[in-house]
């Protein structure tokens, strides 16, 4: 059974809630799903991750949440080759913060691409000013992502 790893960067639990809400969609599509609330680079590399979903909220001035900083820093400092990694990205933010809206998700996208990872489809950016419950946007996006990227197994 193929595996999907969901890496969560969250401050107040919103991104974790999204991860938990979309998990059954991937299980129904034939995946064994693991959620990483305190992700490390080793979680990504051992065993090598072929398919990942990142659910990341933005804090401060476009920053990663505290639980995600060591993970992002490790990628930046250790420069792993991520050419085998295909991923999707759900970024949570608040457009009232202007230029830093979904800054963590955008930064992560650039960082992963810089190390050879391939994003499948478009990044979902959920605006807290428009969507009270992030999973209201994430669930239909995940269903469409599974279908559009032909990720169903079995």
Order of alpha helices (4+ residues) and beta strands (2+ residues): beta-alpha-beta-alpha-beta-beta-alpha-beta-alpha-beta-beta-alpha
